């Protein structure tokens, strides 16, 4: 199975990496997070929801709430509310040294899924943001309708 990996019952043939294409760190896709990264490369946002308790969760082998392994991947809306934001002044990886300061946000999407992502611009807490993709990674930016 060289070059293949599995997420549940689906086999994938692309290499299990994606993320920064401009010399930064590479996010490692695995059997649990692969569908998320596949969707990001297509400019789509998907989330994993437990089939046992129906809660949204970060990609994982089993649900942290009810421990069920069964899950589904569902499309997520491209908008949400900015709940928190932090400005990083000290690069956590050498590849980010020339990008400081940069912002990381927690966005509550319209279906209740919470996404941690990079920030474009200076959106305000409590305002509606939209999710856009750069270098195959989700970023949020404030919409004009606030």
Residue pairs with C-beta under 8 A, 6 or more apart in sequence:
3 13
3 15
4 11
4 12
4 13
5 11
5 12
5 16
5 29
5 30
5 31
5 34
6 12
6 31
7 31
7 32
7 34
7 35
8 31
8 71
10 35
12 34
12 38
14 38
16 28
16 29
16 30
16 34
17 26
17 27
17 28
17 29
18 26
18 27
18 29
18 37
18 40
18 41
18 136
19 25
19 26
19 27
19 37
19 135
19 136
19 137
20 26
20 27
20 95
20 135
20 136
20 137
21 135
21 136
22 135
23 95
24 93
24 95
24 96
24 135
25 93
25 95
27 33
27 37
27 137
29 36
29 37
29 38
31 61
32 48
32 59
32 60
32 61
33 59
35 46
35 48
35 59
35 73
36 46
36 47
36 48
36 59
36 73
37 136
39 45
39 46
39 73
40 133
40 136
40 137
40 138
41 136
43 133
44 75
45 75
45 76
45 77
45 78
45 109
45 115
45 131
45 138
46 73
46 74
46 75
46 76
47 56
47 73
47 74
47 76
47 109
47 111
47 113
48 56
48 57
48 58
48 59
48 60
48 71
48 72
48 73
49 55
49 56
49 57
49 71
49 72
49 73
49 74
50 56
50 57
50 63
50 65
50 66
50 68
50 70
50 71
51 68
51 70
51 71
51 72
52 63
52 66
52 67
52 68
52 70
53 63
53 65
53 66
53 68
55 63
55 65
55 66
56 111
56 112
56 113
56 114
57 63
57 64
57 65
57 71
61 69
62 68
62 69
63 69
63 71
74 111
76 109
76 111
76 113
76 115
77 109
77 110
77 111
78 130
78 131
79 109
79 110
79 128
79 129
79 130
79 131
79 143
80 107
80 108
80 109
80 110
80 115
80 128
80 129
80 131
80 140
81 107
81 108
81 126
81 127
81 128
81 129
82 105
82 106
82 107
82 123
82 124
82 125
82 126
82 127
82 128
82 129
82 140
82 142
83 105
83 106
83 107
83 108
83 114
83 125
83 126
84 105
84 106
84 125
85 103
85 104
85 105
85 106
85 119
85 123
85 125
86 103
86 104
86 105
87 101
87 102
87 103
88 96
88 100
88 101
88 102
88 103
88 104
89 100
89 101
90 100
91 97
91 99
91 100
96 102
102 118
102 119
103 118
103 119
103 122
104 116
104 117
104 118
104 119
105 116
105 117
105 118
105 119
105 123
105 129
105 140
106 114
106 115
106 116
107 114
107 115
107 116
107 117
107 129
107 131
107 140
108 114
109 115
109 131
115 131
115 138
115 140
117 131
117 137
117 138
117 139
117 140
118 134
118 137
118 138
118 139
118 140
119 139
119 140
119 141
120 132
120 134
120 139
120 140
120 141
121 141
121 142
122 142
123 129
123 140
123 141
123 142
124 142
124 146
127 142
127 143
127 146
128 142
128 143
128 145
128 146
129 140
129 141
129 142
129 143
130 140
130 141
130 143
131 138
131 139
131 140
132 138
132 139
132 140
132 141
133 139
